[in-house]
Amino acid sequence: MAIDRITAVEAEIDRLTTEINRRKALYGNDILSDAEYKDWLTDIGLVFVFKIDLQKLNQERDSRLHG
């Protein structure tokens, strides 16, 4: 069960990272709209939190496997 959640979180991190990088390029060229800027900041925050969640899920999985 935790492996499915880990896979889902990793996929979401990858998807968001792609969007973050796309918007970063737009921002660098000064063509990011206000709405895209807000979405960019939201996605950056989500990736930060999802990485914390992923770390917890991996620790939980490892403790079940080794403990």
Backbone as a chain_set.jsonl record, in Angstrom:
{"seq": "MAIDRITAVEAEIDRLTTEINRRKALYGNDILSDAEYKDWLTDIGLVFVFKIDLQKLNQERDSRLHG", "coords": {"N": [[0.829, -1.196, 0.0], [1.869, 1.289, 0.867], [3.825, 1.55, -1.048], [2.413, 2.101, -3.386], [1.476, 4.65, -2.74], [3.917, 5.97, -2.487], [4.858, 5.81, -5.122], [2.869, 7.319, -6.389], [3.247, 9.85, -5.203], [5.865, 10.388, -6.024], [5.447, 10.537, -8.792], [3.808, 12.786, -8.93], [5.537, 14.748, -7.95], [7.421, 14.721, -10.02], [5.808, 15.591, -12.172], [5.045, 18.157, -11.288], [7.566, 19.333, -11.068], [8.375, 19.478, -13.721], [6.536, 21.391, -14.646], [7.291, 23.533, -13.008], [9.877, 24.056, -13.954], [9.267, 24.788, -16.589], [7.81, 27.126, -16.179], [9.781, 28.589, -14.913], [11.527, 29.145, -16.992], [9.875, 30.805, -18.529], [9.583, 32.902, -16.716], [12.204, 33.791, -16.56], [12.42, 34.957, -19.031], [10.761, 37.062, -18.825], [8.014, 36.676, -19.424], [5.975, 35.611, -17.971], [2.753, 35.325, -16.831], [0.657, 36.976, -14.347], [-1.107, 35.125, -13.164], [0.135, 32.705, -13.85], [2.483, 33.067, -12.454], [1.594, 32.961, -9.793], [0.658, 30.316, -9.778], [3.085, 29.042, -10.227], [4.518, 29.617, -7.864], [2.859, 28.274, -6.048], [3.159, 25.623, -6.948], [5.888, 25.232, -6.426], [5.862, 25.305, -3.633], [4.218, 23.066, -3.149], [5.818, 20.962, -4.126], [7.905, 21.074, -2.288], [6.555, 20.306, 0.094], [5.565, 17.787, -0.696], [7.955, 16.405, -0.983], [8.766, 16.172, 1.664], [6.647, 14.58, 2.581], [7.182, 12.308, 1.008], [9.625, 11.509, 2.06], [8.802, 10.741, 4.633], [7.057, 8.627, 3.966], [8.877, 6.846, 2.785], [10.496, 6.302, 5.008], [8.626, 5.044, 6.649], [8.034, 2.784, 5.09], [10.593, 1.595, 5.061], [10.955, 1.054, 7.783], [9.028, -0.883, 8.177], [10.002, -2.892, 6.567], [12.473, -3.477, 7.703], [12.146, -3.552, 10.392]], "CA": [[0.0, 0.0, 0.0], [2.74, 2.469, 0.934], [4.565, 1.648, -2.298], [1.526, 2.811, -4.313], [1.494, 6.061, -2.348], [5.247, 6.473, -2.827], [4.872, 5.966, -6.579], [1.984, 8.437, -6.726], [3.898, 11.101, -4.776], [7.001, 10.607, -6.928], [4.913, 10.969, -10.086], [3.327, 14.16, -8.787], [6.739, 15.588, -7.855], [7.972, 14.824, -11.374], [4.91, 16.424, -12.972], [5.167, 19.538, -10.818], [8.915, 19.808, -11.382], [8.343, 19.847, -15.134], [5.826, 22.671, -14.73], [8.131, 24.551, -12.358], [10.966, 24.392, -14.873], [8.682, 25.497, -17.725], [7.495, 28.491, -15.728], [11.053, 29.264, -14.626], [12.007, 29.666, -18.274], [9.023, 31.955, -18.864], [9.926, 33.978, -15.781], [13.509, 34.311, -16.977], [12.231, 35.756, -20.245], [9.767, 38.092, -18.483], [6.737, 36.45, -20.109], [5.113, 34.848, -17.067], [1.603, 36.135, -16.406], [0.429, 36.996, -12.901], [-1.732, 33.849, -12.774], [1.173, 31.671, -13.941], [3.413, 33.334, -11.357], [0.971, 32.415, -8.584], [0.688, 28.858, -9.91], [4.486, 28.646, -10.081], [4.834, 29.64, -6.433], [2.094, 27.187, -5.425], [3.8, 24.356, -7.307], [7.156, 25.142, -5.685], [5.495, 24.927, -2.269], [3.715, 21.69, -3.151], [6.96, 20.045, -4.257], [8.591, 21.095, -0.995], [5.774, 19.499, 1.036], [5.53, 16.405, -1.181], [9.255, 15.777, -0.683], [8.702, 15.809, 3.081], [5.755, 13.414, 2.628], [7.884, 11.174, 0.418], [10.616, 11.072, 3.043], [8.062, 10.017, 5.677], [6.586, 7.362, 3.4], [10.035, 5.962, 2.641], [10.888, 5.869, 6.351], [7.613, 4.096, 7.083], [8.27, 1.562, 4.337], [11.847, 0.994, 5.513], [10.789, 0.505, 9.124], [8.256, -2.12, 8.035], [10.85, -3.912, 5.947], [13.645, -3.785, 8.534], [11.882, -3.45, 11.825]], "C": [[0.87, 1.256, 0.0], [3.513, 2.655, -0.368], [3.724, 2.371, -3.352], [1.518, 4.303, -4.008], [2.83, 6.695, -2.697], [5.319, 6.746, -4.325], [4.03, 7.157, -7.004], [2.628, 9.776, -6.366], [5.085, 11.406, -5.688], [6.532, 11.108, -8.295], [4.435, 12.417, -10.024], [4.496, 15.13, -8.664], [7.337, 15.792, -9.242], [7.132, 15.746, -12.247], [5.053, 17.895, -12.59], [6.529, 20.131, -11.158], [9.014, 20.234, -12.845], [7.664, 21.202, -15.321], [6.635, 23.81, -14.119], [9.228, 25.002, -13.308], [10.463, 25.147, -16.097], [8.405, 26.945, -17.341], [8.756, 29.279, -15.381], [11.621, 29.878, -15.898], [11.188, 30.879, -18.699], [9.359, 33.153, -17.995], [11.252, 34.629, -16.18], [13.431, 35.191, -18.211], [11.177, 36.849, -20.062], [8.446, 37.928, -19.233], [5.804, 35.572, -19.268], [3.978, 35.754, -16.596], [1.471, 36.097, -14.882], [-0.16, 35.675, -12.412], [-0.71, 32.718, -12.809], [2.199, 31.826, -12.821], [2.866, 32.753, -10.057], [0.98, 30.893, -8.612], [2.098, 28.314, -9.711], [4.869, 28.582, -8.61], [4.105, 28.519, -5.687], [2.756, 25.847, -5.7], [5.122, 24.162, -6.57], [6.88, 24.708, -4.244], [5.012, 23.494, -2.179], [4.854, 20.688, -3.261], [7.716, 19.961, -2.94], [7.874, 20.177, 0.003], [5.738, 18.036, 0.6], [6.856, 15.689, -0.918], [9.329, 15.375, 0.788], [7.816, 14.573, 3.248], [6.447, 12.171, 2.107], [8.926, 10.622, 1.379], [9.942, 10.267, 4.156], [7.584, 8.662, 5.183], [7.731, 6.361, 3.241], [10.515, 5.445, 3.992], [9.914, 4.825, 6.882], [7.804, 2.75, 6.393], [9.52, 0.844, 4.837], [11.708, 0.394, 6.911], [9.972, -0.789, 9.096], [9.101, -3.239, 7.456], [11.963, -4.392, 6.886], [13.346, -3.809, 10.017], [10.752, -4.274, 12.218]], "O": [[0.633, 2.179, -0.779], [3.824, 3.783, -0.752], [4.256, 3.166, -4.127], [1.55, 5.126, -4.923], [2.873, 7.836, -3.155], [5.793, 7.803, -4.743], [4.432, 7.923, -7.88], [2.558, 10.728, -7.144], [5.287, 12.555, -6.08], [7.148, 11.997, -8.883], [4.64, 13.183, -10.966], [4.445, 16.227, -9.22], [7.718, 16.907, -9.599], [7.668, 16.582, -12.975], [5.168, 18.766, -13.453], [6.626, 21.31, -11.5], [9.659, 21.232, -13.166], [8.154, 22.054, -16.062], [6.659, 24.919, -14.652], [9.48, 26.199, -13.448], [11.143, 26.044, -16.595], [8.727, 27.871, -18.086], [8.791, 30.5, -15.539], [12.134, 30.997, -15.882], [11.743, 31.868, -19.177], [9.414, 34.284, -18.477], [11.399, 35.85, -16.141], [14.273, 36.065, -18.414], [10.754, 37.481, -21.03], [7.828, 38.915, -19.633], [4.945, 34.875, -19.809], [4.219, 36.821, -16.032], [2.105, 35.277, -14.217], [0.242, 35.162, -11.368], [-0.683, 31.872, -11.915], [2.718, 30.837, -12.303], [3.604, 32.12, -9.303], [1.27, 30.249, -7.604], [2.287, 27.259, -9.105], [5.474, 27.608, -8.161], [4.676, 27.89, -4.796], [2.9, 25.025, -4.795], [5.438, 23.053, -6.139], [7.577, 23.85, -3.702], [5.355, 22.781, -1.236], [4.856, 19.673, -2.564], [8.124, 18.875, -2.528], [8.512, 19.367, 0.676], [5.867, 17.14, 1.434], [6.865, 14.486, -0.657], [9.901, 14.335, 1.113], [8.175, 13.635, 3.96], [6.32, 11.096, 2.693], [9.09, 9.408, 1.498], [10.457, 9.229, 4.573], [7.692, 7.663, 5.895], [7.571, 5.174, 3.527], [10.898, 4.281, 4.111], [10.325, 3.838, 7.492], [7.743, 1.702, 7.036], [9.51, -0.374, 5.015], [12.281, -0.659, 7.192], [10.204, -1.688, 9.904], [8.932, -4.403, 7.819], [12.345, -5.562, 6.864], [14.243, -4.071, 10.818], [10.391, -4.306, 13.394]]}, "num_chains": 1, "name": "protein.A"}
